[in-house]
Amino acid sequence: MTLLASFSHPVADAQRAFRRILKAMSEPGVMVSLPVLPAWGQTSTAATAVMMTLVDGETPLWIDARLDNEALRNNLRFHTGAPVTDSTRAPFALLHAESEADIAGFSAGDNLSPEKSSTLIIEVPSLSGGLTLRLRGPGLMETRAIAPKLPANVLRYLRDRSHRFPQGIDLIFTCGENMMALPRTTDVEVC
């Protein structure tokens, strides 16, 4: 069993990571860097920091088969206590960019319980150089353009989103020590 260190300064780094994740969620398309810590398995340091900050013993996590391994599970169990589930109804999911998972198959909540939706943490090869996405909505004073390299299944989901607010899936894209987010409130036009 290989356990890796967590945040260097657990309280301060966790607070810093939470504030940066909150900034990314409240300002869609803004790239933020997260505290650097050893990556678990094949995940980026940003994905590891997101999991260290957002999942715990009461928030099950679904893991894509391309990222699932013993090192990830052992560190997740030791540092967060988060149970790993095989249900796409989990509040959090960790996906590889080449995952074949159907994004629309994850929980979008419902009108009475929108908080039961999933947040997907998606490892992407780059947060730039992909198709242009034009963003509008809460947290944006004007249209913002971003171009993360997104897999086809994510682009398909963004084009065909069948869920209307308050339902929907929140997306967090991670690469290296950086992340950006597209909350369910964001209107996305794929160019």
Phi and psi in degrees as GROMACS dihedral restraints (atoms count N, CA, C in turn):
[ dihedral_restraints ]
;  ai    aj    ak    al  type     phi  dphi    fc
    3     4     5     6     1  -106.7    20    10
    4     5     6     7     1   108.2    20    10
    6     7     8     9     1  -100.5    20    10
    7     8     9    10     1   136.1    20    10
    9    10    11    12     1  -106.9    20    10
   10    11    12    13     1   158.7    20    10
   12    13    14    15     1   -65.4    20    10
   13    14    15    16     1   154.6    20    10
   15    16    17    18     1   -98.4    20    10
   16    17    18    19     1  -150.9    20    10
   18    19    20    21     1   -56.0    20    10
   19    20    21    22     1   142.8    20    10
   21    22    23    24     1   -62.1    20    10
   22    23    24    25     1   -43.6    20    10
   24    25    26    27     1  -120.4    20    10
   25    26    27    28     1    88.3    20    10
   27    28    29    30     1   -48.0    20    10
   28    29    30    31     1   -49.4    20    10
   30    31    32    33     1   -71.9    20    10
   31    32    33    34     1   -52.3    20    10
   33    34    35    36     1   -63.3    20    10
   34    35    36    37     1   -43.0    20    10
   36    37    38    39     1   -68.7    20    10
   37    38    39    40     1   -38.6    20    10
   39    40    41    42     1   -64.9    20    10
   40    41    42    43     1   -40.5    20    10
   42    43    44    45     1   -65.9    20    10
   43    44    45    46     1   -42.6    20    10
   45    46    47    48     1   -63.0    20    10
   46    47    48    49     1   -44.9    20    10
   48    49    50    51     1   -61.7    20    10
   49    50    51    52     1   -44.0    20    10
   51    52    53    54     1   -61.1    20    10
   52    53    54    55     1   -44.9    20    10
   54    55    56    57     1   -61.4    20    10
   55    56    57    58     1   -39.7    20    10
   57    58    59    60     1   -71.5    20    10
   58    59    60    61     1   -38.6    20    10
   60    61    62    63     1   -63.5    20    10
   61    62    63    64     1   -42.3    20    10
   63    64    65    66     1   -61.6    20    10
   64    65    66    67     1   -41.6    20    10
   66    67    68    69     1   -60.6    20    10
   67    68    69    70     1   -46.2    20    10
   69    70    71    72     1   -63.5    20    10
   70    71    72    73     1   -38.4    20    10
   72    73    74    75     1   -72.8    20    10
   73    74    75    76     1   -33.2    20    10
   75    76    77    78     1   -87.1    20    10
   76    77    78    79     1   -15.6    20    10
   78    79    80    81     1  -127.0    20    10
   79    80    81    82     1    78.9    20    10
   81    82    83    84     1   -51.1    20    10
   82    83    84    85     1   135.2    20    10
   84    85    86    87     1    87.7    20    10
   85    86    87    88     1    -5.9    20    10
   87    88    89    90     1   -79.2    20    10
   88    89    90    91     1   131.8    20    10
   90    91    92    93     1   -89.0    20    10
   91    92    93    94     1   131.1    20    10
   93    94    95    96     1  -125.6    20    10
   94    95    96    97     1   151.8    20    10
   96    97    98    99     1  -102.3    20    10
   97    98    99   100     1   145.1    20    10
   99   100   101   102     1  -110.6    20    10
  100   101   102   103     1   159.0    20    10
  102   103   104   105     1   -54.9    20    10
  103   104   105   106     1   136.3    20    10
  105   106   107   108     1   -81.1    20    10
  106   107   108   109     1   132.6    20    10
  108   109   110   111     1  -148.6    20    10
  109   110   111   112     1   164.5    20    10
  111   112   113   114     1   -59.3    20    10
  112   113   114   115     1   133.4    20    10
  114   115   116   117     1   -72.5    20    10
  115   116   117   118     1   143.4    20    10
  117   118   119   120     1   -91.5    20    10
  118   119   120   121     1   119.2    20    10
  120   121   122   123     1    62.1    20    10
  121   122   123   124     1  -127.4    20    10
  123   124   125   126     1   -99.1    20    10
  124   125   126   127     1    13.2    20    10
  126   127   128   129     1   -83.6    20    10
  127   128   129   130     1   159.3    20    10
  129   130   131   132     1   -77.3    20    10
  130   131   132   133     1   166.3    20    10
  132   133   134   135     1   -66.1    20    10
  133   134   135   136     1   -32.0    20    10
  135   136   137   138     1   -65.3    20    10
  136   137   138   139     1   -45.0    20    10
  138   139   140   141     1   -62.7    20    10
  139   140   141   142     1   -39.0    20    10
  141   142   143   144     1   -62.9    20    10
  142   143   144   145     1   -44.1    20    10
  144   145   146   147     1   -64.7    20    10
  145   146   147   148     1   -38.7    20    10
  147   148   149   150     1   -62.4    20    10
  148   149   150   151     1   -46.1    20    10
  150   151   152   153     1   -64.1    20    10
  151   152   153   154     1   -42.5    20    10
  153   154   155   156     1   -59.8    20    10
  154   155   156   157     1   -30.6    20    10
  156   157   158   159     1   -90.3    20    10
  157   158   159   160     1   -37.7    20    10
  159   160   161   162     1  -105.9    20    10
  160   161   162   163     1   -24.2    20    10
  162   163   164   165     1  -102.3    20    10
  163   164   165   166     1   150.4    20    10
  165   166   167   168     1  -152.6    20    10
  166   167   168   169     1  -169.3    20    10
  168   169   170   171     1   -61.3    20    10
  169   170   171   172     1   -14.5    20    10
  171   172   173   174     1  -111.3    20    10
  172   173   174   175     1     8.4    20    10
  174   175   176   177     1  -125.4    20    10
  175   176   177   178     1    94.6    20    10
  177   178   179   180     1   -60.0    20    10
  178   179   180   181     1   150.9    20    10
  180   181   182   183     1  -124.8    20    10
  181   182   183   184     1   132.7    20    10
  183   184   185   186     1   -96.0    20    10
  184   185   186   187     1   133.0    20    10
  186   187   188   189     1  -118.3    20    10
  187   188   189   190     1   128.7    20    10
  189   190   191   192     1   -62.1    20    10
  190   191   192   193     1   140.1    20    10
  192   193   194   195     1   -58.3    20    10
  193   194   195   196     1   -28.1    20    10
  195   196   197   198     1   -70.3    20    10
  196   197   198   199     1   -19.9    20    10
  198   199   200   201     1  -110.2    20    10
  199   200   201   202     1   -15.9    20    10
  201   202   203   204     1   -70.7    20    10
  202   203   204   205     1   124.9    20    10
  204   205   206   207     1  -157.7    20    10
  205   206   207   208     1   171.4    20    10
  207   208   209   210     1   -63.5    20    10
  208   209   210   211     1   -40.2    20    10
  210   211   212   213     1   -60.7    20    10
  211   212   213   214     1   -44.7    20    10
  213   214   215   216     1   -62.6    20    10
  214   215   216   217     1   -49.7    20    10
  216   217   218   219     1   -62.5    20    10
  217   218   219   220     1   -43.2    20    10
  219   220   221   222     1   -62.9    20    10
  220   221   222   223     1   -44.9    20    10
  222   223   224   225     1   -70.3    20    10
  223   224   225   226     1   -37.8    20    10
  225   226   227   228     1   -61.5    20    10
  226   227   228   229     1   -46.3    20    10
  228   229   230   231     1   -63.2    20    10
  229   230   231   232     1   -46.0    20    10
  231   232   233   234     1   -69.9    20    10
  232   233   234   235     1   -46.6    20    10
  234   235   236   237     1   -84.4    20    10
  235   236   237   238     1   -29.0    20    10
  237   238   239   240     1  -121.0    20    10
  238   239   240   241     1   -26.0    20    10
  240   241   242   243     1    75.5    20    10
  241   242   243   244     1     5.4    20    10
  243   244   245   246     1   -67.7    20    10
  244   245   246   247     1   128.2    20    10
  246   247   248   249     1   -75.3    20    10
  247   248   249   250     1   143.1    20    10
  249   250   251   252     1   -93.3    20    10
  250   251   252   253     1   134.0    20    10
  252   253   254   255     1  -124.6    20    10
  253   254   255   256     1   160.5    20    10
  255   256   257   258     1  -100.6    20    10
  256   257   258   259     1     7.4    20    10
  258   259   260   261     1   -94.1    20    10
  259   260   261   262     1   132.4    20    10
  261   262   263   264     1   -77.4    20    10
  262   263   264   265     1     6.8    20    10
  264   265   266   267     1   -90.4    20    10
  265   266   267   268     1     3.9    20    10
  267   268   269   270     1   -64.1    20    10
  268   269   270   271     1   148.6    20    10
  270   271   272   273     1   -66.2    20    10
  271   272   273   274     1   -24.9    20    10
  273   274   275   276     1  -131.8    20    10
  274   275   276   277     1   147.7    20    10
  276   277   278   279     1  -140.9    20    10
  277   278   279   280     1   141.4    20    10
  279   280   281   282     1  -112.6    20    10
  280   281   282   283     1   119.2    20    10
  282   283   284   285     1  -123.0    20    10
  283   284   285   286     1   146.4    20    10
  285   286   287   288     1   -85.3    20    10
  286   287   288   289     1   151.5    20    10
  288   289   290   291     1   -56.6    20    10
  289   290   291   292     1   -31.2    20    10
  291   292   293   294     1   -95.7    20    10
  292   293   294   295     1    16.0    20    10
  294   295   296   297     1   -61.9    20    10
  295   296   297   298     1   144.9    20    10
  297   298   299   300     1  -100.9    20    10
  298   299   300   301     1    11.2    20    10
  300   301   302   303     1   -63.7    20    10
  301   302   303   304     1   142.0    20    10
  303   304   305   306     1   -81.3    20    10
  304   305   306   307     1   110.0    20    10
  306   307   308   309     1   -57.9    20    10
  307   308   309   310     1   -40.1    20    10
  309   310   311   312     1   -66.3    20    10
  310   311   312   313     1   -14.0    20    10
  312   313   314   315     1   -79.1    20    10
  313   314   315   316     1   -11.1    20    10
  315   316   317   318     1   -80.7    20    10
  316   317   318   319     1   160.0    20    10
  318   319   320   321     1   -66.9    20    10
  319   320   321   322     1   129.7    20    10
  321   322   323   324     1  -105.0    20    10
  322   323   324   325     1     8.6    20    10
  324   325   326   327     1    68.6    20    10
  325   326   327   328     1  -166.8    20    10
  327   328   329   330     1  -144.9    20    10
  328   329   330   331     1   176.9    20    10
  330   331   332   333     1   -61.8    20    10
  331   332   333   334     1   -32.6    20    10
  333   334   335   336     1   -84.1    20    10
  334   335   336   337     1   -27.7    20    10
  336   337   338   339     1  -135.7    20    10
  337   338   339   340     1    65.8    20    10
  339   340   341   342     1   -65.7    20    10
  340   341   342   343     1   -19.1    20    10
  342   343   344   345     1   -70.1    20    10
  343   344   345   346     1    -8.0    20    10
  345   346   347   348     1   -88.1    20    10
  346   347   348   349     1    15.9    20    10
  348   349   350   351     1   -83.2    20    10
  349   350   351   352     1   166.6    20    10
  351   352   353   354     1   -95.3    20    10
  352   353   354   355     1   148.9    20    10
  354   355   356   357     1  -111.4    20    10
  355   356   357   358     1   121.4    20    10
  357   358   359   360     1  -100.0    20    10
  358   359   360   361     1   126.3    20    10
  360   361   362   363     1  -101.0    20    10
  361   362   363   364     1   110.3    20    10
  363   364   365   366     1  -113.9    20    10
  364   365   366   367     1   119.6    20    10
  366   367   368   369     1   -76.2    20    10
  367   368   369   370     1   119.1    20    10
  369   370   371   372     1  -117.5    20    10
  370   371   372   373     1   156.6    20    10
  372   373   374   375     1   -69.5    20    10
  373   374   375   376     1   -27.2    20    10
  375   376   377   378     1  -160.4    20    10
  376   377   378   379     1   150.1    20    10
  378   379   380   381     1   -95.3    20    10
  379   380   381   382     1    13.7    20    10
  381   382   383   384     1  -149.9    20    10
  382   383   384   385     1   165.2    20    10
  384   385   386   387     1    88.6    20    10
  385   386   387   388     1     6.5    20    10
  387   388   389   390     1  -102.4    20    10
  388   389   390   391     1  -163.5    20    10
  390   391   392   393     1   -65.4    20    10
  391   392   393   394     1   145.5    20    10
  393   394   395   396     1   -75.4    20    10
  394   395   396   397     1   133.3    20    10
  396   397   398   399     1  -115.5    20    10
  397   398   399   400     1   129.5    20    10
  399   400   401   402     1  -101.8    20    10
  400   401   402   403     1   125.2    20    10
  402   403   404   405     1  -109.6    20    10
  403   404   405   406     1   139.2    20    10
  405   406   407   408     1  -141.2    20    10
  406   407   408   409     1   155.3    20    10
  408   409   410   411     1   131.2    20    10
  409   410   411   412     1  -167.8    20    10
  411   412   413   414     1   -56.5    20    10
  412   413   414   415     1   138.3    20    10
  414   415   416   417     1    90.0    20    10
  415   416   417   418     1    -4.5    20    10
  417   418   419   420     1  -123.3    20    10
  418   419   420   421     1   118.3    20    10
  420   421   422   423     1   -74.5    20    10
  421   422   423   424     1   -29.7    20    10
  423   424   425   426     1  -143.8    20    10
  424   425   426   427     1   171.5    20    10
  426   427   428   429     1   -60.6    20    10
  427   428   429   430     1   137.9    20    10
  429   430   431   432     1  -120.2    20    10
  430   431   432   433     1   138.7    20    10
  432   433   434   435     1  -109.7    20    10
  433   434   435   436     1   132.6    20    10
  435   436   437   438     1  -132.8    20    10
  436   437   438   439     1   164.4    20    10
  438   439   440   441     1  -147.6    20    10
  439   440   441   442     1    56.4    20    10
  441   442   443   444     1   -68.2    20    10
  442   443   444   445     1   150.9    20    10
  444   445   446   447     1   -79.5    20    10
  445   446   447   448     1    99.6    20    10
  447   448   449   450     1  -104.1    20    10
  448   449   450   451     1   146.3    20    10
  450   451   452   453     1   -69.6    20    10
  451   452   453   454     1   160.2    20    10
  453   454   455   456     1   -57.6    20    10
  454   455   456   457     1   -38.2    20    10
  456   457   458   459     1   -67.1    20    10
  457   458   459   460     1   -32.7    20    10
  459   460   461   462     1   -72.4    20    10
  460   461   462   463     1   -43.5    20    10
  462   463   464   465     1   -60.7    20    10
  463   464   465   466     1   -41.3    20    10
  465   466   467   468     1   -60.1    20    10
  466   467   468   469     1   -45.0    20    10
  468   469   470   471     1   -61.2    20    10
  469   470   471   472     1   -44.4    20    10
  471   472   473   474     1   -64.8    20    10
  472   473   474   475     1   -34.5    20    10
  474   475   476   477     1   -72.2    20    10
  475   476   477   478     1   -38.2    20    10
  477   478   479   480     1  -111.0    20    10
  478   479   480   481     1    21.2    20    10
  480   481   482   483     1   -48.7    20    10
  481   482   483   484     1   117.8    20    10
  483   484   485   486     1   -94.1    20    10
  484   485   486   487     1   -11.5    20    10
  486   487   488   489     1   -91.5    20    10
  487   488   489   490     1   135.7    20    10
  489   490   491   492     1  -108.8    20    10
  490   491   492   493     1   146.2    20    10
  492   493   494   495     1   -52.1    20    10
  493   494   495   496     1   137.1    20    10
  495   496   497   498     1   -86.7    20    10
  496   497   498   499     1    -0.9    20    10
  498   499   500   501     1   -78.2    20    10
  499   500   501   502     1   159.2    20    10
  501   502   503   504     1   145.1    20    10
  502   503   504   505     1   175.7    20    10
  504   505   506   507     1  -118.6    20    10
  505   506   507   508     1   132.1    20    10
  507   508   509   510     1   -88.6    20    10
  508   509   510   511     1   136.4    20    10
  510   511   512   513     1  -115.7    20    10
  511   512   513   514     1   131.6    20    10
  513   514   515   516     1  -121.0    20    10
  514   515   516   517     1   123.1    20    10
  516   517   518   519     1  -104.1    20    10
  517   518   519   520     1   129.6    20    10
  519   520   521   522     1  -123.1    20    10
  520   521   522   523     1   145.8    20    10
  522   523   524   525     1  -158.7    20    10
  523   524   525   526     1   121.4    20    10
  525   526   527   528     1    62.0    20    10
  526   527   528   529     1  -126.4    20    10
  528   529   530   531     1  -101.5    20    10
  529   530   531   532     1    10.3    20    10
  531   532   533   534     1  -111.5    20    10
  532   533   534   535     1   156.6    20    10
  534   535   536   537     1  -147.5    20    10
  535   536   537   538     1   159.1    20    10
  537   538   539   540     1  -144.8    20    10
  538   539   540   541     1   160.6    20    10
  540   541   542   543     1  -132.6    20    10
  541   542   543   544     1   151.1    20    10
  543   544   545   546     1  -127.2    20    10
  544   545   546   547     1    94.7    20    10
  546   547   548   549     1   -69.5    20    10
  547   548   549   550     1   163.8    20    10
  549   550   551   552     1   -61.6    20    10
  550   551   552   553     1   -19.6    20    10
  552   553   554   555     1   -78.4    20    10
  553   554   555   556     1   -11.6    20    10
  555   556   557   558     1   -83.2    20    10
  556   557   558   559     1   129.0    20    10
  558   559   560   561     1   -86.0    20    10
  559   560   561   562     1   121.8    20    10
  561   562   563   564     1  -117.0    20    10
  562   563   564   565     1   127.5    20    10
  564   565   566   567     1  -109.9    20    10
  565   566   567   568     1   120.7    20    10
  567   568   569   570     1   -88.6    20    10
  568   569   570   571     1   117.2    20    10
